[in-house]
Amino acid sequence: MSKQENTSKVRVFALGGLGETGKNMYVVEVNDEMIVLDAGQMIPEDDMLGVDIVIADISYLVQNQERVKGIILSHGHAEHCGALPYVLKKLQVPVYGTKLTMGLIEDDLKTHHLLKKTEIKIVSPGDRVKIGNVKAEFFRVSHSIPDCIGVAIDTPQGYVVYTGDFKFDQTPADRKFADTGRMTEYGKKGVLCLLSDSTNAELPGTTPSEKVTEPGIKAVFREALGRVIVSTPSSNVYRIQQAMDAARETNRKVAVVGEAMKKVINISKRLGYLRVPKNLMINVDELANHKGEKIAVLTAGSQGEPTSALHRMAKGTDRQLSIMPKDTVIISAIPTPGKEKSIGRVVDFLYKVGAEVVHSDKDVNVSGHASQEELMLMLNLMKPRHFVPVQGEFRMQIAHGNLAQTTGVHPERVHLLQNGEVLQLEEKNATKSTKVPAGNVLVDGLGIGDVGNIVLRDRRLLSKDGILVVVVTLNKKANTFVSGPDIISRGFVYVRESEELLDEAKQKVTETLRECMNDNVNEWSSLKSNVRDVLSRYLFDQTKRRPMILPIIMEV
Amino acid sequence: MSKQENTSKVRVFALGGLGETGKNMYVVEVNDEMIVLDAGQMIPEDDMLGVDIVIADISYLVQNQERVKGIILSHGHAEHCGALPYVLKKLQVPVYGTKLTMGLIEDDLKTHHLLKKTEIKIVSPGDRVKIGNVKAEFFRVSHSIPDCIGVAIDTPQGYVVYTGDFKFDQTPADRKFADTGRMTEYGKKGVLCLLSDSTNAELPGTTPSEKVTEPGIKAVFREALGRVIVSTPSSNVYRIQQAMDAARETNRKVAVVGEAMKKVINISKRLGYLRVPKNLMINVDELANHKGEKIAVLTAGSQGEPTSALHRMAKGTDRQLSIMPKDTVIISAIPTPGKEKSIGRVVDFLYKVGAEVVHSDKDVNVSGHASQEELMLMLNLMKPRHFVPVQGEFRMQIAHGNLAQTTGVHPERVHLLQNGEVLQLEEKNATKSTKVPAGNVLVDGLGIGDVGNIVLRDRRLLSKDGILVVVVTLNKKANTFVSGPDIISRGFVYVRESEELLDEAKQKVTETLRECMNDNVNEWSSLKSNVRDVLSRYLFDQTKRRPMILPIIMEV
């Protein structure tokens, strides 16, 4: 790479991200060749009713697929690689990632019949590769899952560096350190633009090491009088290792509940990222053969997800396992914003059963994302000319941008990227002149993008006050009712206790239709809208509710 | 009162409270006479779709109304008095509360045509009253609204004390101190049972005074280059006063957006709880006549409520006001659990517009509830024989119970009350032998309690995948279709892009009905369930969605 004059074109943009800013898929374009950084899935917002996951709009990539040279995955979390199958269905390009990352996504690709046709490139930190004509180098970072990398893309104007999710862990559980040496070197050679993780940019200080939870978890295992149940994100291999080690030390057998966690344990064991002591694991149905104080259970559900085994175990509705008095439950996870209440609900259930609960406790919990001091360290190592805060919510990116300024990045070279905004980088200045198609695509069942505003608006209406279907068969020639009107409601009122209301409503429909027929108003649309108006007004008067009203008028 | 032998019957129970424990309406029964403590409304849980508010089941009170002697309101927050109109409709009993509390609820009672027929008893801290044959005394506590009281009910076995919401504020904004003297005296005379606020029982230390936000808010007003918008709960009279004082000092005019806050300001000004400087207030439509740095705006919406003016102002959809670059927005409220995300969303909108935002900042925010040190102080002053943690979630009540034990309350005399569990108190021991009808009643529009499990289940189904209505008119004698089948869907798929799917579905319905008719299956219920099954299977295969299916078969 060189800093001398050049005419290279370097562009950076985000393709998707809920909220006000891109965050789960970035693209770096060097002289018309595109490298995709991560392909994450997002959890739908509360008002995206019935939606399973949200992914980025990749129509720009599809339209320009000959220019897309590869996808690089920074690590194995779903927020960073969960959209991969959806992308690969439309775009056949090589995928780069470390051994564990690729191991974790293989299953997903198999399910989508994509494994065989996908060119998978397993890379290691320190590797340099050429993707198209673009040179990229991977460097190790620390996070809450092993085998995480950042990427330095070598452009004629300097490096474009993407950190992925990271923190500076000075006592990493696997003794593999973030490669500050390489980072320093990028900084020396010249970083044109740094894209850095903003998740904890509002938190002062330094995020503790993954290691800090080790004594906390061991202490709980030692002191627990009965079973210990550890709930942690299924991908947190470090935490799983700590729980297994604690179980071994306290002579407990370990059972795992939940397919996702079983999968992660199998893969990371097979690939050498998890040491599972011999004779430690038992099946859930063997638990009954052991005393409580000889048992530990590993499970997910640490965000209080109502569909999780932990939630069911707490409520006593799980087929395999119920929480009992004397059980000790460790909830080892940082609450995702918005999940505080559902976690609280599970904790309440657990207490109600009589279990001990260790939660929101610094001894068993630690974030995987860098706090302000570490973010400034990254900025100081890289000394970027331009800075793009990535990940996190808009306000966190704002906070990160402010931090960058305190480390000396010029305010005009801090760029917040909304979805689709293209940052065109030159050494001296940068412009945001163009936009590419971008945004969020909702996945519901097999449908990708077919649930849009109209469907969501209807679901919201239906969820609030239900629906009322009015059916009537008319003989318009004879001006008579052949059958009905009948009213069927769902989600509106409890029908058995509202007979009077619904009878009266039926009466209103009959009157309205009679009047229309007498006045010779007999276009479908007028009949329907009259029925809808009269009924809507009547029901609102009587109940102050506004159910969706669906008049169906059949003709014979 | 006396401690000598007696045969009095004292019972304590809770009638409602979301989650695992009673928390918004308590009843103390002394020798068969009942005193109701607070009548609060609760915010519905996320899965109570379309429900407006939740109140306690008062059927036990209604069944025994001759024994209900009065309702005491501890303070003017909706969580403590918002259910009053619903209670008074069924139960005509005197209501006791301080001047501000009663002032705030009068409007509500007027709306419900209850003001004239309700016996309102305005009391002051220190007052002793006889309610039926029961003697009660009110004592001042501090909280985030003026004029808060606790209640000491004098029973032959000792006092039953209800703290209401409180903290120990050593520098109260109105210089009115919590009456620790009276509390000490109750303790000396003998407290049979203490019911104390558990909201912050998980937080170590001491909650700061309401006063601490004064310099923080003033500093923001001084430094803001443009308009200052202060968002705070509409009932927080202290915070409103601070904002008004800060506005006066910085020569800003103040406009109020939102009816609820206007109402609180008018009432508290009229009753002497708020000093509004002369010439301070202007109307929103006068804002344009003043420069930004001469303007402050007060509004609610501090929990990020999507229906609030602040939310609309941030998104630029409010009729009256839009947030602009250079505006400074102070969000002065402690996030309610579960609201962190909606607050974050508003903050993001505000940043996106280019406003300065001061939020989740200790300088502009303070809780109104006692932390652990204060809770222990209350326990030590009262030295209760029995202890019932009230308010807050189950886990907070558990934490509060643990605190009580550290102050010397015997573990067997700490009682967590679930809704309807009756704690029968004797000086030495207490029993939880009986239950009274209790629980939560959902209010939706004018309906009180008519939205139950069936309606909610339907709303949940509808919200996830929408509805599909199948209509067909049959001539069963002739075994022919007279009209249809027609399919109408809402909230399922975007119809214009799913014509093929819906045509095929129609085909399936026709085939199914034909087969049934050929096989002489022609009971309504079989026809319908066949249609439902076939369609449900087909649609799930094609879309992996499960819309509600409503077959309507008409006959001519």
Interface residues (C-beta under 8 A of the other chain):
Chain A: G19 E20 D46 L49 G50 E202 P337 G338 E340 K341 G344 R345 V347 D348 F349 Y351 K352 V357 S360 E393 F394 R395 I398 D444 G445 L446 G447 D450 V451 G452 I454 V455 L456 D458 R459 R460 L461 L462 S463 K464 D465 G466 I467 V469 V471 T473 V482 S483 G484 D486 I488 R490 G491 F492 V493 Y494 E497 S498 Q542 T543 K544 R545 M548 L550 I552 M554 E555 V556
Chain B: G19 E20 D46 L49 G50 E202 P337 G338 E340 K341 S342 G344 R345 V347 D348 F349 Y351 K352 V357 S360 E393 F394 R395 I398 D444 G445 L446 G447 D450 V451 G452 I454 V455 L456 D458 R459 R460 L461 L462 S463 K464 D465 G466 I467 V469 V471 T473 V482 S483 G484 D486 I488 R490 G491 F492 V493 Y494 E497 S498 Q542 T543 K544 R545 M548 L550 I552 M554 E555 V556
